[in-house]
Amino acid sequence: MAEKLFKVYVRTLDHPHISEMMVSAPDQESAAQRALGHVKEANPEKGRPIEESQKNSVVVAVREAGKNGCIVVNKIPVAAFEEIAKTVQPKQKKKK
């Protein structure tokens, strides 16, 4: 079965936020399990043990995202880039 992209929202008890994860999986149930398995994997030495964090985490929601393996993460107005370009000083070439 081909994998799809899912947005999975996970909350770990005693944490003030919900994590939004992009997960590749064949179905929603697999996506939820992969997301729970990912909890704390990036920072295993920080705070409580991985096993405890994973046990204390719950999937709040899972929904299919994107098409054909792609998803738009953000859209930034062109005007923002134009304003930045106006204020950035060009790099000066060093004289030899």
C-alpha positions in Angstrom: 0.0 0.0 0.0 1.4 3.4 -1.0 2.1 5.9 1.8 0.3 9.3 2.1 1.1 12.4 4.1 -0.8 13.0 7.3 -0.9 15.9 9.8 -0.9 14.4 13.2 -1.5 16.5 16.3 0.0 15.1 19.5 -0.3 16.3 23.1 2.0 15.2 25.9 0.3 15.6 29.3 1.8 18.4 31.4 3.0 20.2 28.3 1.5 23.6 27.3 1.4 22.8 23.6 0.2 20.5 20.9 2.8 19.3 18.4 1.8 19.2 14.7 3.7 16.5 12.9 3.9 15.6 9.2 3.9 11.8 9.0 4.2 9.5 6.0 2.1 6.4 6.5 -0.3 4.0 4.7 -3.3 5.0 6.8 -4.4 7.2 9.7 -3.9 4.5 12.4 -0.3 3.9 11.3 0.3 7.7 11.1 -0.9 8.0 14.7 1.4 5.2 15.9 4.4 6.6 14.1 3.8 10.1 15.6 3.5 8.6 19.1 6.8 6.7 18.5 8.4 9.9 17.4 7.6 11.7 20.7 10.9 12.7 22.4 13.1 10.8 19.8 14.8 14.1 18.8 15.6 15.1 22.5 16.0 11.8 24.4 18.2 13.3 27.1 16.0 16.3 27.9 13.4 16.0 30.7 11.7 12.8 31.5 12.6 9.4 29.8 11.3 8.6 26.3 9.1 5.8 27.5 7.3 8.0 30.0 6.8 10.8 27.5 5.4 8.4 24.9 3.1 6.8 27.5 1.8 10.2 28.5 1.2 11.3 25.0 -2.1 11.2 23.1 -3.1 11.8 19.5 -5.6 14.6 19.3 -6.3 14.4 15.6 -5.1 12.9 12.3 -6.0 14.1 8.9 -4.7 13.4 5.4 -2.6 16.2 4.0 -1.4 17.3 0.6 -1.5 15.5 -2.7 1.0 13.3 -4.5 3.4 13.4 -1.6 3.6 17.2 -1.4 2.2 19.7 1.0 2.5 23.5 1.2 3.8 24.4 4.6 3.7 28.2 4.4 2.9 31.0 2.1 4.8 34.3 2.5 3.7 37.5 0.8 5.9 38.6 -2.1 5.7 42.1 -0.6 7.6 40.9 2.5 10.5 39.8 0.4 10.5 43.0 -1.6 10.6 45.1 1.6 13.5 43.0 3.0 15.4 43.4 -0.3 15.0 47.2 0.0 16.6 47.3 3.4 19.4 44.8 3.0 22.7 46.4 2.3 24.6 44.8 -0.6 27.8 43.0 0.5 30.9 45.1 -0.1 33.7 43.5 -2.1 37.0 43.5 -0.3 39.7 45.5 -1.9 43.0 43.8 -2.5 
